[in-house]
C-alpha cells in the first residue's frame, strides 16, 4: 500500500481504519492532492497479493453513488518491473449513467495523469 506513493502522482497518505495486518477486506482513508486541493477517499481492499497485485474499491464521501475499482499489478518485463493499472467505474446515479461516455473519457484522462511514468 505504501508503495502507491511511488506510483501515484499526488498521493499524500493512506490511513487504515482498523488495526492489524493488511488483507482483503481492510479499509482505509486515502488522501490525494488533486488540482492543488486535498481529496479524501474511502478505500477497501478487494484482493491483496503482495508484492504482485492489489485490487481496491475507492469511493468518495462527496459522490457515494460512484465506486471506482482499481487494479495494480507488478510484472517482470525484459529485466525491469512494469506496473500495470486498470480501473472500472460503477454508479447508481442516473445522471452519471447518461453522461457515462463523457465521464469515462475524463476519468481515464485523470487516472492517466495520476500515474507516474
One Martini backbone bead per residue (centre of mass of N, CA, C, O) as a GRO file, in nm:
protein
  117
    1UNK     BB    1   0.059   0.062  -0.023
    2UNK     BB    2   0.300   0.267   0.018
    3UNK     BB    3   0.398   0.245  -0.290
    4UNK     BB    4   0.196   0.444  -0.421
    5UNK     BB    5   0.380   0.696  -0.407
    6UNK     BB    6   0.549   0.597  -0.658
    7UNK     BB    7   0.288   0.575  -0.868
    8UNK     BB    8   0.120   0.828  -0.744
    9UNK     BB    9   0.016   1.121  -0.813
   10UNK     BB   10  -0.061   1.296  -0.508
   11UNK     BB   11   0.010   1.112  -0.289
   12UNK     BB   12  -0.015   1.141   0.066
   13UNK     BB   13  -0.217   0.918   0.213
   14UNK     BB   14  -0.266   0.624   0.437
   15UNK     BB   15  -0.540   0.516   0.658
   16UNK     BB   16  -0.631   0.295   0.870
   17UNK     BB   17  -0.932   0.187   1.030
   18UNK     BB   18  -0.774  -0.074   1.118
   19UNK     BB   19  -0.604  -0.290   1.281
   20UNK     BB   20  -0.347  -0.459   1.137
   21UNK     BB   21  -0.319  -0.643   0.879
   22UNK     BB   22  -0.317  -0.656   0.554
   23UNK     BB   23  -0.627  -0.728   0.370
   24UNK     BB   24  -0.888  -0.853   0.264
   25UNK     BB   25  -1.118  -0.588   0.372
   26UNK     BB   26  -0.962  -0.358   0.413
   27UNK     BB   27  -0.957  -0.018   0.541
   28UNK     BB   28  -0.927   0.332   0.414
   29UNK     BB   29  -0.772   0.651   0.400
   30UNK     BB   30  -0.741   0.851   0.107
   31UNK     BB   31  -0.493   1.094   0.011
   32UNK     BB   32  -0.521   1.350  -0.248
   33UNK     BB   33  -0.369   1.565  -0.479
   34UNK     BB   34  -0.603   1.778  -0.657
   35UNK     BB   35  -0.567   2.066  -0.801
   36UNK     BB   36  -0.440   2.169  -0.505
   37UNK     BB   37  -0.628   1.962  -0.356
   38UNK     BB   38  -0.767   1.781  -0.104
   39UNK     BB   39  -0.859   1.435  -0.127
   40UNK     BB   40  -1.103   1.204   0.002
   41UNK     BB   41  -1.100   0.843   0.043
   42UNK     BB   42  -1.244   0.529   0.026
   43UNK     BB   43  -1.082   0.211   0.099
   44UNK     BB   44  -1.102  -0.126  -0.039
   45UNK     BB   45  -0.983  -0.443  -0.017
   46UNK     BB   46  -1.011  -0.715  -0.250
   47UNK     BB   47  -0.696  -0.764  -0.324
   48UNK     BB   48  -0.402  -0.943  -0.173
   49UNK     BB   49  -0.065  -0.984  -0.343
   50UNK     BB   50   0.219  -0.971  -0.222
   51UNK     BB   51   0.403  -0.800  -0.470
   52UNK     BB   52   0.195  -0.820  -0.726
   53UNK     BB   53  -0.111  -0.733  -0.607
   54UNK     BB   54  -0.392  -0.486  -0.633
   55UNK     BB   55  -0.738  -0.451  -0.521
   56UNK     BB   56  -0.973  -0.175  -0.534
   57UNK     BB   57  -1.219   0.025  -0.363
   58UNK     BB   58  -1.339   0.356  -0.452
   59UNK     BB   59  -1.467   0.632  -0.253
   60UNK     BB   60  -1.665   0.924  -0.215
   61UNK     BB   61  -1.826   1.122   0.007
   62UNK     BB   62  -1.937   1.312  -0.236
   63UNK     BB   63  -1.979   1.020  -0.423
   64UNK     BB   64  -2.153   0.746  -0.335
   65UNK     BB   65  -2.265   0.648  -0.633
   66UNK     BB   66  -1.950   0.598  -0.676
   67UNK     BB   67  -1.723   0.341  -0.805
   68UNK     BB   68  -1.375   0.252  -0.798
   69UNK     BB   69  -1.187   0.005  -0.963
   70UNK     BB   70  -0.856  -0.103  -0.878
   71UNK     BB   71  -0.561  -0.227  -1.063
   72UNK     BB   72  -0.251  -0.369  -0.950
   73UNK     BB   73   0.050  -0.477  -1.137
   74UNK     BB   74   0.345  -0.665  -1.119
   75UNK     BB   75   0.594  -0.703  -1.388
   76UNK     BB   76   0.814  -0.875  -1.556
   77UNK     BB   77   1.030  -0.691  -1.805
   78UNK     BB   78   1.318  -0.700  -1.944
   79UNK     BB   79   1.463  -0.657  -1.643
   80UNK     BB   80   1.196  -0.525  -1.539
   81UNK     BB   81   0.939  -0.330  -1.391
   82UNK     BB   82   0.582  -0.337  -1.435
   83UNK     BB   83   0.298  -0.128  -1.425
   84UNK     BB   84  -0.031  -0.228  -1.398
   85UNK     BB   85  -0.339  -0.048  -1.491
   86UNK     BB   86  -0.682  -0.067  -1.379
   87UNK     BB   87  -1.031   0.041  -1.437
   88UNK     BB   88  -1.364   0.087  -1.280
   89UNK     BB   89  -1.688   0.229  -1.316
   90UNK     BB   90  -1.958   0.277  -1.080
   91UNK     BB   91  -2.324   0.344  -1.084
   92UNK     BB   92  -2.654   0.481  -0.961
   93UNK     BB   93  -2.657   0.727  -1.137
   94UNK     BB   94  -2.833   0.863  -1.389
   95UNK     BB   95  -2.648   1.090  -1.477
   96UNK     BB   96  -2.389   0.919  -1.511
   97UNK     BB   97  -2.508   0.724  -1.716
   98UNK     BB   98  -2.569   0.942  -1.937
   99UNK     BB   99  -2.249   1.053  -1.902
  100UNK     BB  100  -2.044   0.811  -1.931
  101UNK     BB  101  -1.864   0.872  -2.176
  102UNK     BB  102  -1.754   1.142  -2.078
  103UNK     BB  103  -1.658   1.052  -1.800
  104UNK     BB  104  -1.464   0.829  -1.897
  105UNK     BB  105  -1.269   1.014  -2.040
  106UNK     BB  106  -1.190   1.189  -1.789
  107UNK     BB  107  -1.106   0.956  -1.602
  108UNK     BB  108  -0.874   0.856  -1.776
  109UNK     BB  109  -0.715   1.116  -1.783
  110UNK     BB  110  -0.679   1.137  -1.473
  111UNK     BB  111  -0.549   0.862  -1.419
  112UNK     BB  112  -0.301   0.910  -1.602
  113UNK     BB  113  -0.198   1.168  -1.447
  114UNK     BB  114  -0.134   1.000  -1.173
  115UNK     BB  115   0.062   0.832  -1.327
  116UNK     BB  116   0.369   0.734  -1.332
  117UNK     BB  117   0.659   0.694  -1.558
   0.00000   0.00000   0.00000
